[in-house]
Amino acid sequence: MGLLDTILGRSKPVRPDLDQLFAVPSAALTLQAATGFVPTGLGSVCFAGVEGGTFARIQQDVQELLDADTAHGGIPVEFSRDSYGYTWLLARRTAEDTAALVNDLHAVNTLLQDGGFGPQLLCSLIAFRDPRGRPLALVYLYKRGTFYPFAPAPSGGEKRDNQLELQVRAALGDDLRVEKDLSRWFPVWGAPGL
């Protein structure tokens, strides 16, 4: 950061800190106590796909790593594409094993980052539900190193429950690095696992 950057108001980009994901299991306990939302055992990673052999090889490595336990009853990961052309990887664990789910998501992010595809990573999410069945996701923004809550409104359609999102932000402020800029709380409509 130079003097000119300071004068022009440019800021140094935040370096991704994937280890922030490891705070989710304890944050899940806080979330359950404060709001009644519990983990579903579903989590996903969103990234921009890249053509080429190296990326395909890394994607295959990710699938092999996460599918290694399918012989012992584990559920294979699923890849899908959304309407914007982004690739989603859906990982599943038992609802009680949030730590293993976070390890899976961390491994995917790390393999892509270490393979030189960090700029293609967009976000990771961990899904929750309350006793009434309302969905909620904790979304980790890779490029910001922060989390934010995403809560679709129970009425359906593409509406958000902003009150719930702010309630979750307040509850988790001490557990997670929550994104302060609300304009970066992007909706993730139709995200696998949510």
N, C-alpha and C positions, 0 to 999 in steps of 0.2 A: 504494500500500500504506500503510494507516494503522496506527496502534498497535493498534486493535481487531482488524484482520486478523491481525496478528502474534500477539496474545494468543489468538485463536481458532484459530490454526494454519492459516489460509488462506494460500495462496501465490498469487503473481501467475502467471497462465497464461503458458506459454512461447509466444513469437511464432513462427509458422512461418518457417522459413528455407529456402526452396526451393533456394537455391544449394548447400545440403548435398548435393543430388543429384549435383552435378558432381564430387563426391569418389568416386563409384562406379567409374568406369573404373580409377583407380589402386588402389582397394580390390580390384577384381576381379583385378588382377595379384598382390596380396598373398594373396588367397584361393586362387588357383591354386597359388602356390608353397607355401602352408602345408597345403592340403587336397586339391589336385587338382581342385577344382570349377572349371568354366569357364562363361562366359556362354553362354546358348542363343540370344540375340538376341530373346527375348520379354520384354515388360514390360507391365504394366497399371496402370491407375488406377481406384480404386474411389471412387464418390461416391453420395450419396443423390440420387435424381432429384427434380426439382421440376417441378410443372405450371406452364405459362405460356409465353407467347411469347418472353420474354427468354431464359429458360433454353434453350428449343428452338433459338433463334437462335445462342446460344453453342455448343451442342452441334454444330450444323451447321457453324459456323466451325471448330471443332476438327477435325471430319471433313475438311473441305475443306483445311485446312492440312496435316494429316498424309497425306492422299491425293494431294497435289500431285505426288508423284513416281511415281505408279502408271503414268503414260504411259511412264516410263523403266524399267519393270521392278519398281517398288516394290510392296509388298503392301498392299492397303487395310486400314484399321483395322476392327476389329469391335466392335460394342456387344452386350452381353448383360446379362441380369438374373439375379441369384442368388435362392436360395430365401428370402432375407430382404428382397427387394425393392430391393437396391442395384444400381446400374448399374456395369458394368465396361467399360472401354475397353481392348482388346488391341492393342498396337503390335508390329510385327515389323521386325527388321533382320537383317542377317547376324550370325552369332555373333561375328565379329571386330570389329563396329562398335558396341561398347558406348557409345561417346561419342555417336553419332547417336541411339541408343535413349534415352539419358538426356536428350538435347536434346528429343526428342519428348515424353517424360513431363513434363519441365519446362515445355514449352509448354502442354500440357494443363492442368497445375496452375495455371500463371500466367493463362491465359485464364479459367478458372473463378474464380480468386481476384479478378482485376481486374474481372470482371463482377459481383462482389458475392456470389458463391456459395462463398467460402472455407469457411464453416461446413458446407457439404455435402460437402467433401472428407474422405475417411477415410484412405486410404493409397495408396501406389504400391508396386509390387514389380518387381524385376528377377530373372529366373529363371536358375538355374545347374544343371548336371549334372556328376557325376563320371564317371570312365571306366566304372564299373559301372552307370551309368544312374540313380543315386539323385538325386532332385530336391532343390533347396534354393532358397529365395527370400530376398533381402534386402528387407525390408519397411520403407518409410519412413512413419512416422506423421505425417501432416500437422499435426495439432493439437499434437504434442509436439516436432516438429523433430528427431526421433531415428530411428534404424534399429534393427532387431532381425532375427536370422536365424529363419527358419521352415523346419524340416526334417521332412516327413512320414516316418514310419518305413517302412523297406523292406518290412515284413511286410504292409503294406496296411491298410485300414480307417482309422479316424480316430485314429491313434496317432502321437505325435511322437518323433523321435529327439533327446531332450533332451541326450544326451552330445555329439552333433554340433553342436547349437545353441550349447552352451557353448564348444566348441572353436572355432567360428567367431567367437563373441564375443571370445574371447581373442586370436585371430589379427588381428581387425580393430579392436581397441581404439584403435590409434594412427591408423587411417585414416578412421574414421567416428565420428560422435557416436552411440554405442550407448546404447539405452534401458536405464537402470539398474534400473528397476522391472520385475522379471520378470513381475509380474501383468499388465502391459500388452503382453506378448508374445502377442497374440491369434492363434489359429489361423486360417488363411485357406483352409480346406478347399475344394477345387474351384475355386480362383481361376484365371481364364483365364491361360494361359501357364505355369502351374506343372505 
